[in-house]
Amino acid sequence: MPKYRVVTPKGASFTVAGSDYSFEREALDPIDAEIIEAPADEAGFIAAAKTADAIYAKGIPITKTIIDSLQTCKVITLGSVGVDSVDVKAATARGIPVTNIPDTFIEEVADHAMMLLLAGFRRLVEQDRMVRSGRWAEGRPALLKVPRLMGQTLGFVSFGRVARAVAKRAAPFGLRMMAYDPFIQETLMYDHGVIPATLNEVLSQSDFVSMHAPARPEVHHMLTEKHFRQMKKGSIFINTGRGATVDEESLIKALQEGWIAHAALDVLEKEPPSHNNPLLGMENVTLTAHVASASARFDEARKRRVGYELSLVLQGMWPVSCVNPSVLQDTTLRRWQPVSMDRGPNS
Ligand SMILES: O=C(O)CC[C@@H](O)C(=O)O
């Protein structure tokens, strides 16, 4: 009989040991685990998960009700940076570590953010439509109104790993950069050629505002009407983080009434959006389908990383990336590496 039971909602893309189910990595023994695919409804999930040793949380919100029903769970793992699908507070109250994968798709998301910045700025979608619809001659006049990119200001709201990778890409374009992030040391900003600033300074001085606030309840609707009103008239808003960090109604109003020039968004408040979401019909909006992290290495890299975190905890060790590290102190898990206990939500 397998030693551990790992529960994952039906349809989560996991393949089981013997093929490419990656519960092993150098220095770790392969773990003897049974993978149980649970129904994705709350009651069905609880029935399967209550005596599980670990949960891979994908495709189902891991609510307080689910967490409170868990009797033997040692870890809840996530295959994303965002932890919005798990009630972390409830897990912390139960002493269950929650892990995420903040370092696996940084480069992909930063590429995507830079692409959205450039596409919005040089009106890529509009230009493409003009050429395809026989309006070749309209292309040049449209861009004659657009300033030169060099010397424009890029402002980051939150300066975590992805924002820092965007800063590395933006520097050679000659962008001036500033960032608001109360959890990140100013020296780290200076290291990236970025000036520390208040939120008001970032919003009111930037030609591009790149949103990177993490998916956490504390930053729900962090940007509201008041904030979009502070932004420059010609500015471009880019979001590759989470739609819920922005009050979308206010963003729509800002775009309709010309407080800002353009929004380039990979994430929306409701995904997929309903067909009557006004953003879908707006010319000054560039959209992608929450795909910033996707690349040919995505599935494999995610599986390996999730498996690694699960293996560590099930074999009695601290996980690498714990979003509620305070619980580790009270577990019997063995500390084997330096883990910062005071990291901010964007680290
Ligand atoms: O799971 C995905 O497909 C994307 C996850 C991404 O938004 C993240 O938070 O890492």
The ligand as an SDF file (V2000), in Angstrom:
LIG
                    3D

 10  9  0  0  0  0  0  0  0  0999 V2000
   -2.0460   28.3750  -13.6970 O   0  0  0  0  0  0  0  0  0  0  0  0
   -1.9130   29.0970  -14.6610 C   0  0  0  0  0  0  0  0  0  0  0  0
   -2.2280   28.7290  -15.7890 O   0  0  0  0  0  0  0  0  0  0  0  0
   -1.3500   30.5140  -14.5250 C   0  0  0  0  0  0  0  0  0  0  0  0
   -0.8520   30.7650  -13.1540 C   0  0  0  0  0  0  0  0  0  0  0  0
   -0.3400   32.1770  -12.9500 C   0  0  0  0  0  0  0  0  0  0  0  0
   -1.3320   33.1180  -13.0510 O   0  0  0  0  0  0  0  0  0  0  0  0
    0.3320   32.2480  -11.6000 C   0  0  0  0  0  0  0  0  0  0  0  0
   -0.2130   32.7730  -10.6420 O   0  0  0  0  0  0  0  0  0  0  0  0
    1.4220   31.6770  -11.5170 O   0  0  0  0  0  0  0  0  0  0  0  0
  1  2  2  0
  2  3  1  0
  2  4  1  0
  4  5  1  0
  5  6  1  0
  6  7  1  0
  6  8  1  0
  8  9  2  0
  8 10  1  0
M  END
$$$$
